[in-house]
Amino acid sequence: MDALDVARWQFGVTTVYHFLFVPLTIGLSVLVAILQTLWHRTGNEKYLKLTRFYGKLFLINFAMGVVTGIVQEFQFGMNWSDYSRFVGDIFGAPLAIEALVAFFLESTFIGLWIFGWDRLPPRLHLASIWAAAIGTNLSAYFILAANSFMQNPVGYRINPDTGRAELTDFVAVLTNKVALITFPHTIAGAFLVAGSLLVCVAVWHLIRNRDSADTPAYRFAAKFGSWVTLIAAFAVVVTGDIQGKIMTQVQPMKMAAAEGLYETESPASFSVLTVGSLDGSRELFAIKIPYLLSYLGTGDPEGTVQGINDLQAQYASQYGAGSYTPIIPVTYWSFRFMIAFGLAAAAIALLVLWTHRKGRTPTSRWLLRAALVMPVLPLLANSFGWIFTEMGRQPWIVFGEMLTRDGVSRSVSLAEVLTSFTAFTLIYATLAVVEFKLLVRHARAGVPDVTPAPEPDDTDDAERPLAFAY
């Protein structure tokens, strides 16, 4: 084990941990805005209760996402300084816009939304949460545009004197075809998480508090969250199909590794289960669906999909001697776990809708158990999706331009990386406990009482205490 190995583990752990909060923040921001819009248009009190209730869960998660996201920026300089020098000219523009425009928009209007209850005009207050939601999604796009450069470098040139990548076409970076499909795929995954949380909390209250006066609000939340989950699952499948075709074009090794496809095939079969040799060079046993991989990779059932061995030989000839094959078991199983966990969440959403048919209220303890697990499933799907995306790119840190081993900081020792890795892990474990307890405590409390407090008759407005909505 050396500093490179630990640096990769540290970045992987902190990135996956941070992304546990990101999709929930993205999805909940829009869903809370929709709930407040329903209240604004109808005046129905149940929508106001749900807005405040899920808005509080959104704010808790948003705060934790900001805290954990800060570490990502520091890691580029701490453990990956050579990589930072190489791509700094490219990454600087989208990440600066993300911080100065998207995050500024997001954080400013969240503040207005928190403190603006009963102080801002209703339409302006509603606009605040929509502006925050737009900022959250814009932030995701600029970050994904930067990440997509690592998958498919565009809009740059290599300076022969400095060896750095220099930006030549910012529009090309923002319109990278990988970014254009990764963004809707990621957003759909975010709504899968947010919809699942709505269902989980609502079903818990429906089954545990069957005679509550707030049952209509929870029934709406359960059905609304279920429909969001199902629509998001459909969007994930559609965008994932397009993403797979683009991935086959720009990163054929990643597609081959995802399928354990060792030899080039035309037509190619989708692997339900493949067992390979210990050295990862050949297939020993496989259960396959004919023609499916060709369609997924090329859009043509008879299309050709390149295999691992042929691509390895091609890359060795093009880039020099060495292994250009990612860790096959990681890419193969993370790809399948991503799909399986996402479909499982959609199945539970369908079950929740079935139990609500014809005005019924669910009572099954088995449904309660399934609903409690439900938010974890899309979180795992998102996490395995990113593990597949990043591990499938290996050994490249920027595909075709820079190997991961060449991006690590040369001056950082193994002891230093281990120290920071241990510290971050302990801090993140503590934050995980805090986040979980806060979410559970406020989720159990249920929707708030939104009955306006009577105005005092004998108190001057200047002497009244300040009120905080949350």
C-alpha positions in Angstrom: 0.0 0.0 0.0 1.3 3.5 -0.9 0.0 7.1 -0.8 -1.8 6.6 -4.2 -3.9 3.7 -2.9 -4.9 5.6 0.3 -5.6 8.8 -1.6 -7.9 6.9 -4.0 -9.7 5.3 -1.0 -10.1 8.7 0.7 -11.5 10.4 -2.4 -13.8 7.5 -3.0 -15.2 7.4 0.6 -15.6 11.1 0.9 -17.2 11.5 -2.6 -19.7 8.7 -2.1 -20.5 10.0 1.4 -21.1 13.5 0.1 -23.3 12.1 -2.7 -25.6 10.5 -0.1 -26.9 14.1 0.6 -26.8 15.6 -2.9 -29.6 13.7 -4.6 -32.0 14.2 -1.7 -31.2 18.0 -1.7 -31.8 18.3 -5.5 -35.0 16.3 -5.5 -36.5 17.7 -2.3 -35.9 21.3 -3.3 -38.2 20.9 -6.3 -40.8 18.7 -4.5 -41.1 21.2 -1.6 -41.5 24.0 -4.2 -44.3 22.0 -5.8 -46.0 21.5 -2.5 -45.8 25.2 -1.7 -47.2 26.0 -5.2 -50.1 23.7 -4.5 -50.8 25.5 -1.3 -50.4 28.9 -2.9 -52.9 28.0 -5.7 -55.5 26.1 -3.6 -55.2 27.5 -0.1 -55.5 23.9 1.2 -53.9 23.7 4.6 -52.6 20.1 4.0 -50.2 21.4 1.4 -48.9 24.1 3.8 -48.3 21.4 6.4 -46.4 19.2 4.0 -44.4 22.2 2.7 -43.2 23.0 6.2 -42.7 19.4 7.2 -40.6 18.2 4.2 -39.0 21.7 4.0 -37.5 21.1 7.4 -36.1 17.7 6.3 -34.7 19.4 3.2 -32.9 22.1 5.2 -31.3 19.5 7.5 -30.0 17.6 4.5 -28.9 20.7 2.7 -26.8 21.9 5.6 -25.1 18.5 5.8 -24.4 18.4 2.1 -22.7 21.8 2.2 -20.5 20.7 5.1 -19.4 17.5 3.4 -19.0 19.1 0.0 -16.3 21.5 1.2 -13.9 18.6 1.7 -14.1 17.7 -2.0 -12.5 21.0 -3.0 -9.7 20.6 -0.5 -8.8 17.1 -1.7 -7.9 18.2 -5.1 -5.1 20.4 -3.7 -4.1 18.0 -0.8 -3.8 14.6 -2.5 -4.2 15.4 -6.2 -2.1 18.5 -6.9 -0.6 17.2 -10.2 -4.1 16.5 -11.4 -5.2 19.9 -10.3 -2.3 21.6 -12.2 -3.3 19.6 -15.3 -7.0 20.4 -15.4 -7.1 23.6 -13.4 -7.6 25.7 -16.5 -10.6 23.5 -17.6 -12.2 23.0 -14.2 -11.8 26.6 -13.1 -14.6 28.0 -15.3 -17.5 25.6 -14.5 -16.6 25.3 -10.8 -16.3 29.1 -10.5 -19.7 29.6 -12.1 -21.1 26.9 -9.8 -19.8 28.7 -6.7 -20.5 32.3 -7.8 -23.8 31.9 -9.6 -25.5 28.6 -8.8 -24.5 28.2 -5.1 -25.0 31.9 -4.5 -28.5 31.7 -6.0 -29.3 28.6 -4.0 -28.0 29.7 -0.6 -29.3 33.3 -0.8 -32.9 32.3 -1.7 -32.9 29.5 0.8 -32.2 32.1 3.4 -35.0 34.3 2.2 -37.3 31.3 2.2 -36.4 30.4 5.8 -36.8 33.8 7.3 -39.5 35.1 4.9 -42.5 33.3 6.2 -45.2 35.9 7.0 -42.7 38.7 6.1 -42.4 38.4 2.3 -45.4 38.7 0.0 -46.7 35.1 -0.7 -45.7 35.2 -4.4 -42.2 36.4 -3.6 -41.8 33.8 -0.9 -42.9 31.1 -3.3 -40.4 32.5 -5.9 -37.7 32.1 -3.3 -38.0 28.4 -3.0 -38.2 28.0 -6.7 -35.1 30.1 -7.2 -33.3 27.9 -4.6 -34.4 24.8 -6.4 -33.2 26.2 -9.8 -29.9 27.1 -8.2 -29.5 23.6 -6.8 -30.0 22.0 -10.2 -27.8 24.5 -11.9 -25.1 23.7 -9.4 -25.4 20.0 -10.3 -25.0 20.8 -14.0 -21.8 22.7 -13.7 -20.2 20.1 -11.5 -21.3 17.3 -13.9 -19.9 19.3 -16.8 -16.5 19.3 -15.0 -16.7 15.6 -14.3 -17.7 14.8 -17.9 -14.4 16.3 -19.1 -12.7 13.5 -17.2 -14.8 11.0 -19.0 -14.7 12.6 -22.5 -12.2 15.5 -22.8 -13.4 18.2 -25.2 -12.7 21.9 -25.8 -9.0 21.9 -24.9 -5.5 21.7 -26.1 -2.3 20.4 -24.4 0.4 23.1 -23.9 3.6 21.4 -25.0 5.7 23.6 -22.8 3.8 23.2 -19.5 2.1 19.8 -20.2 -1.2 21.3 -19.0 -4.6 21.1 -20.5 -5.8 24.6 -21.6 -9.3 25.6 -22.3 -10.0 26.5 -25.9 -13.8 26.2 -26.1 -15.9 26.7 -23.0 -19.1 26.0 -24.8 -17.8 22.6 -25.9 -17.1 21.8 -22.2 -20.6 22.8 -21.2 -22.2 20.9 -24.1 -20.1 17.8 -23.8 -22.4 15.0 -24.9 -21.5 13.1 -21.8 -22.7 16.0 -19.6 -25.8 16.5 -21.6 -27.1 13.0 -20.8 -25.4 12.6 -17.4 -27.3 15.6 -16.1 -30.9 14.3 -16.7 -29.8 10.8 -15.6 -28.5 12.2 -12.3 -31.5 14.5 -11.8 -33.8 11.5 -12.4 -31.9 9.6 -9.8 -32.3 12.5 -7.3 -36.1 12.5 -7.7 -36.0 8.7 -7.2 -34.4 9.4 -3.7 -36.7 12.4 -2.8 -39.9 10.6 -3.9 -38.9 7.6 -1.8 -38.3 9.7 1.3 -41.8 11.3 0.9 -43.3 7.8 0.7 -41.3 6.4 3.6 -42.3 9.1 6.1 -45.9 9.3 5.0 -46.5 5.6 5.1 -44.9 5.4 8.6 -47.4 8.0 9.9 -50.3 6.4 8.1 -49.8 3.0 9.6 -48.5 4.1 13.1 -51.1 6.9 13.5 -54.2 5.6 11.7 -56.7 8.0 13.4 -54.7 11.2 13.0 -56.4 14.3 11.8 -53.5 14.7 9.3 -54.2 11.4 7.5 -55.3 13.2 4.3 -52.0 15.0 4.2 -50.0 11.8 4.6 -52.2 10.0 2.0 -51.4 12.7 -0.5 -47.7 12.6 0.3 -47.6 8.8 0.0 -49.3 8.9 -3.4 -47.4 11.9 -4.7 -44.1 10.5 -3.6 -45.0 7.1 -5.3 -45.8 8.8 -8.6 -42.6 10.8 -8.4 -40.6 7.6 -7.7 -42.2 5.7 -10.6 -41.8 8.6 -13.1 -38.2 9.1 -12.0 -37.5 5.4 -12.4 -38.8 5.5 -15.9 -36.6 8.6 -16.6 -33.6 6.8 -15.2 -34.1 3.9 -17.5 -34.6 6.1 -20.6 -31.6 8.4 -19.9 -29.5 5.4 -18.8 -30.1 3.7 -22.2 -28.9 6.8 -24.0 -26.0 7.2 -21.6 -25.0 3.6 -22.3 -24.9 4.2 -26.1 -22.7 7.4 -25.6 -20.5 5.5 -23.1 -19.9 2.8 -25.8 -18.8 5.5 -28.2 -16.4 7.4 -25.9 -15.4 4.8 -23.3 -15.8 1.4 -24.9 -13.7 -0.3 -22.2 -16.1 0.8 -19.5 -19.0 -0.8 -21.3 -17.0 -4.0 -21.9 -16.0 -4.1 -18.2 -19.7 -3.5 -17.1 -20.7 -6.6 -19.1 -17.6 -8.8 -18.5 -17.3 -9.0 -22.3 -13.8 -10.3 -23.0 -14.0 -10.8 -26.7 -15.5 -8.6 -29.3 -19.0 -9.8 -30.3 -21.4 -8.9 -33.2 -24.2 -9.3 -32.1 -23.3 -9.0 -28.4 -25.3 -10.7 -25.6 -26.2 -9.0 -22.3 -24.7 -10.8 -19.3 -27.1 -11.8 -16.6 -24.2 -13.5 -14.8 -20.6 -14.0 -15.9 -17.8 -15.8 -14.0 -14.3 -14.9 -15.3 -10.8 -16.2 -14.7 -8.8 -15.0 -11.7 -6.5 -13.0 -13.9 -9.5 -11.3 -15.5 -8.5 -12.3 -19.0 -11.3 -14.6 -20.1 -14.9 -15.8 -19.5 -15.4 -19.1 -17.7 -19.2 -19.3 -17.4 -22.0 -16.9 -18.4 -25.8 -16.6 -18.6 -26.7 -14.2 -21.4 -29.6 -12.6 -23.2 -28.8 -12.6 -27.0 -28.7 -9.3 -28.9 -29.6 -7.2 -25.9 -26.1 -5.8 -25.3 -25.7 -4.8 -29.0 -29.0 -2.8 -28.7 -28.0 -1.2 -25.4 -24.6 -0.2 -26.7 -25.2 0.7 -30.3 -29.0 0.9 -30.8 -28.7 -2.0 -33.3 -29.5 -5.6 -32.2 -26.8 -6.7 -34.7 -24.2 -4.0 -33.6 -20.6 -4.8 -32.7 -19.4 -4.2 -29.1 -15.7 -4.4 -28.5 -14.3 -6.8 -25.9 -11.9 -6.2 -23.1 -9.0 -8.1 -24.6 -9.2 -6.3 -28.0 -9.4 -2.9 -26.3 -6.5 -3.7 -24.0 -4.3 -4.5 -27.0 -5.5 -1.3 -28.8 -4.8 0.9 -25.8 -1.4 -0.7 -25.2 -0.5 0.1 -28.8 -1.8 3.6 -28.6 -0.7 4.7 -25.2 2.2 2.4 -24.3 2.7 -0.7 -22.3 0.5 -1.3 -19.2 -2.9 -2.4 -18.1 -5.8 -0.3 -19.2 -8.5 -2.6 -17.8 -10.5 -1.5 -14.8 -11.3 -3.9 -11.9 -13.8 -6.1 -13.6 -15.8 -7.4 -10.6 -16.2 -3.9 -9.3 -17.6 -2.5 -12.6 -19.6 -5.6 -13.3 -21.4 -5.8 -10.0 -21.7 -2.1 -9.3 -23.6 -1.7 -12.7 -26.0 -4.5 -11.6 -26.5 -3.2 -8.1 -27.3 0.2 -9.5 -30.1 -1.2 -11.6 -31.4 -3.7 -9.0 -31.7 -1.2 -6.2 -33.4 1.4 -8.4 -36.0 -1.1 -9.7 -36.6 -2.3 -6.1 -37.6 1.3 -5.0 -39.9 1.6 -8.0 -41.6 -1.7 -7.1 -42.3 -0.5 -3.5 -43.8 2.7 -4.9 -46.1 0.6 -7.1 -47.1 -1.4 -4.1 -47.9 1.8 -2.1 -50.1 3.0 -4.9 -51.9 -0.4 -5.0 -52.6 -0.2 -1.3 -54.1 3.3 -1.7 -56.6 2.3 -4.4 -60.3 3.2 -4.0 -59.6 5.5 -1.1 -58.0 2.8 1.1 -55.4 3.5 3.8 -52.6 1.0 4.1 -52.3 -1.0 7.3 -49.8 -3.8 6.5 -46.8 -4.0 8.7 -44.9 -5.6 5.8 -45.6 -2.4 3.8 -44.3 -0.4 6.6 -41.0 -2.3 6.7 -40.7 -2.0 2.9 -41.4 1.8 3.1 -38.7 2.2 5.8 -36.1 0.6 3.6 -37.3 2.4 0.5 -35.2 5.6 0.7 -32.0 3.5 1.2 -32.5 1.7 -2.1 -32.2 4.6 -4.5 -29.3 6.0 -2.3 -27.5 2.7 -2.9 -28.4 2.8 -6.6 -26.9 6.3 -6.9 -23.8 5.4 -5.0 -23.2 2.3 -7.1 -23.8 4.3 -10.2 -21.0 6.7 -9.3 -18.7 3.9 -8.2 -19.3 2.3 -11.7 -18.8 5.7 -13.4 -15.5 6.5 -11.7 -14.0 3.0 -11.4 -14.9 2.1 -14.9 -12.8 5.0 -16.1 -9.7 3.6 -14.5 -6.7 3.6 -14.9 -7.4 7.1 -16.3 -8.1 10.1 -14.2 -8.7 12.0 -17.5 -9.5 9.5 -20.2 -6.8 9.3 -22.8 -4.8 12.1 -21.3 -3.7 11.4 -17.7 -3.4 8.2 -15.7 -4.6 8.3 -12.1 -1.2 7.4 -10.8 0.2 10.6 -12.4 -2.3 12.9 -10.8 -1.4 12.2 -7.1 0.5 14.7 -5.1 4.2 13.8 -5.1 5.0 15.6 -1.9 2.3 13.9 0.3 3.5 10.9 2.2 1.6 7.7 3.1 1.4 8.8 6.8 0.0 12.2 5.9 -2.7 10.7 3.7 -3.6 8.1 6.3 -3.9 10.8 8.9 -6.3 12.9 6.9 -8.2 9.8 5.8 -8.7 8.7 9.4 -9.7 12.1 10.5 -12.3 12.6 7.7 -13.7 9.1 8.3 -14.2 9.8 12.0 -15.7 13.2 11.3 -18.0 11.9 8.6 -19.2 9.0 10.9 -20.1 11.6 13.6 -21.9 13.7 11.0 -23.8 10.6 9.8 -25.1 10.0 13.3 -26.2 13.6 13.7 -27.9 13.7 10.3 -29.8 10.4 10.9 -31.0 11.5 14.4 -32.1 14.9 13.2 -34.0 13.5 10.2 -35.6 10.7 12.3 -36.6 13.1 15.1 -38.3 15.6 12.8 -39.8 12.9 10.7 -41.4 11.3 13.7 -42.8 14.7 14.9 -45.1 14.8 12.0 -46.6 17.7 10.1 -46.7 20.9 12.2 -49.7 22.9 13.4 -50.1 25.8 11.0 -52.9 27.6 12.8 -51.9 31.3 12.9 -51.2 32.5 16.4 -53.4 35.3 17.6 -52.0 38.8 17.4 -51.4 40.5 20.8 -53.4 43.6 21.3 -51.2 45.5 23.7 -47.7 44.9 22.3 -46.0 47.3 20.1 -44.6 45.7 16.9 -41.1 46.9 17.7 -41.2 45.1 21.1 -42.3 41.7 19.7 -39.7 39.0 19.7 -38.3 37.8 16.3 -39.8 34.6 15.0 -37.9 31.9 13.2 -39.9 29.6 10.9 -37.9 26.5 11.6 
